[in-house]
Amino acid sequence: MHIKTISMKYYDKLIFELSRPGRKGYELPADNFGTDGMADIPADLKRTEPLDLPEVSELDVVRHYTNLSNKNFGVDTGFYPLGSCTMKYNPKINEEVAIMPEFSAVHPLQPAESAQGALELYYNLQQALSNIAGLAEFTLNPYAGAHGELTGLMVMKHYHRSRGDEKRTKVIVPNSAHGTNPASAMVAGFQVVEVKSKPNGSIDVEDLKPLLDDTVAGIMMTNPNTLGMFETEIVEIAKLVHDAGGLLYYDGANLNPLLGKVRPGDMGFDIMHINLHKTFSTPHGGGGPGSGPVGVAEHLVEFLPNPRVRKNEEGKFYVDFGKDSLGSVSTFLGNFGVMMKAYAYILTLGKENLKNVGPLATLNANYIKESLKDDYLLPIEGVCKHEMVFDGLKDKSTGVTTLNVAKRLLDYGFHAPTIYFPLLFHESMMIEPTETESLETLDEFIDVMHKVAKEAHETPDEVKNAPLTTLVRKLDETGAAKNPILTYKALKNA
Amino acid sequence: MSKIIEGLRYADSHEWVKLEGDIATVGITDYAQHALGNIVYVDMPEVGDEVVAGEDFGAVESVKAASDLISPVSGEVVEINEALEDAPELINEDAFENWIMKVKVSDTDVIDELLDAAAYAKICEE
């Protein structure tokens, strides 16, 4: 007997394509009220055509999403060295904790006395983050990193405004910064001023000095910087900015290598956000919502967004609304489930193990950097922190680009690194292994990277046409950018 | 090796200028289109807009990155290359043939401050 196997990997249907009129996986109870619920809705607010929802059975739904999930690549399936994203392992105990009904079933409007446990968790997590960051207090309300940036910049604005210092309209951003920094500053109503970086990505202090005057509200920085190098002149930069009356904002995107070793507050930063979904092991990148807590130094605490969780003298927790607060940035207290996962991560590691995160992430990154620099062009020598940037293959004569290498890695079962960012180099390839990968995985990745470099010489066309073994081959990126098909309707009409 | 044309003027931000009378034709260089890769969108100014030397007048988006266009001259935009609206990839085909805008320049002397072909070639080598 010949059995034909069809890998379910090749499943490529949309749920809408499974739809058959009248098919359903539910049964609603009979109407016991006998009233027309639509009667009170004005005619002009009523939908004129039926909603285009898929009509499918329960089994259809289960198979569809299970098959789709099998096509996914995540940290649970393989190595994911996406620079600047800190794709570390998300421990499963975090998930167990987050779905405990004692927390997940709490209603946000329920009286504080009946939700003491949830409020205590919020309070304890903000305290833990404050200790880790060397700052006075955190709000956990912002939903994601960019939302945290916006919130932090609003704190900056309220601080200057509270002093009647309205002329501070500029925010300084390094030209190597993550794109969200200037974007957040613009959204917060600031004018963005670029400061040059030196060849190693560090801020050029001499270029910074003339920019600092009484129109500068503050500066946004990451440390380590976008090239994964520690800003050794941070103390001087902090002094210069503070002397000019500005504040320092720390983008927590690159916090991982500093965990337990250096605290942003001690470096002179006044405001920061943390991506719980990077540094504190909660899923991200399609894997779940983010959370971007914002911490501030003592003199900015009053401006933090509402609501806030406080503890009274009897040890009871309550929700407070500060009168000098910048207002609300979220409904209720933010993405609570994400906070639970981050809290579980901090408690399961404990103070001592948390201190090993930064050094191990740094060790792994340097191991990869040193192992690959014979084949890949390393523009900046020296010890990096959690990630490194290569400027493509060392030998450019083969015509094999960073994009080709990234696609070829997919054939070998690795997720591609971040490519063509930062813009400081033409062929940027940004690799961040994180502390959770074993030596064996790192070695496997290094072997494959060497292999691809060798292929670039011997069979360059194969590398240029990669990926060769994946479900979907090389994509038409130009076509996707120029003529995107984003809805089922558009696909039907295409 | 990227193409550089003699007789044109260049900005270190990789735009080229061709001055005829007081009309400057502006585009991006072959080196720039190479570095950007497949161009998918050109954000152009409108006819009648004032552009200022050293400030951005639009942007080019490729599959790799979005990059600001920096005007090498000051003046009023008198024409834009409308063909780029539907076919931005023309720049990849020939960056010098497919200009982006024409500007009636307020001060033609500024052109002398821009780089000549040899000086620009040097920048591209670095």
Boltz contact constraints between the chains, C-beta under 6 A:
constraints:
  - contact:
      token1: [A, 420]
      token2: [B, 64]
      max_distance: 6.0
  - contact:
      token1: [A, 423]
      token2: [B, 65]
      max_distance: 6.0
  - contact:
      token1: [A, 426]
      token2: [B, 35]
      max_distance: 6.0
  - contact:
      token1: [A, 477]
      token2: [B, 63]
      max_distance: 6.0
  - contact:
      token1: [A, 478]
      token2: [B, 38]
      max_distance: 6.0
  - contact:
      token1: [A, 478]
      token2: [B, 40]
      max_distance: 6.0
  - contact:
      token1: [A, 481]
      token2: [B, 40]
      max_distance: 6.0
  - contact:
      token1: [A, 481]
      token2: [B, 63]
      max_distance: 6.0
  - contact:
      token1: [A, 482]
      token2: [B, 40]
      max_distance: 6.0
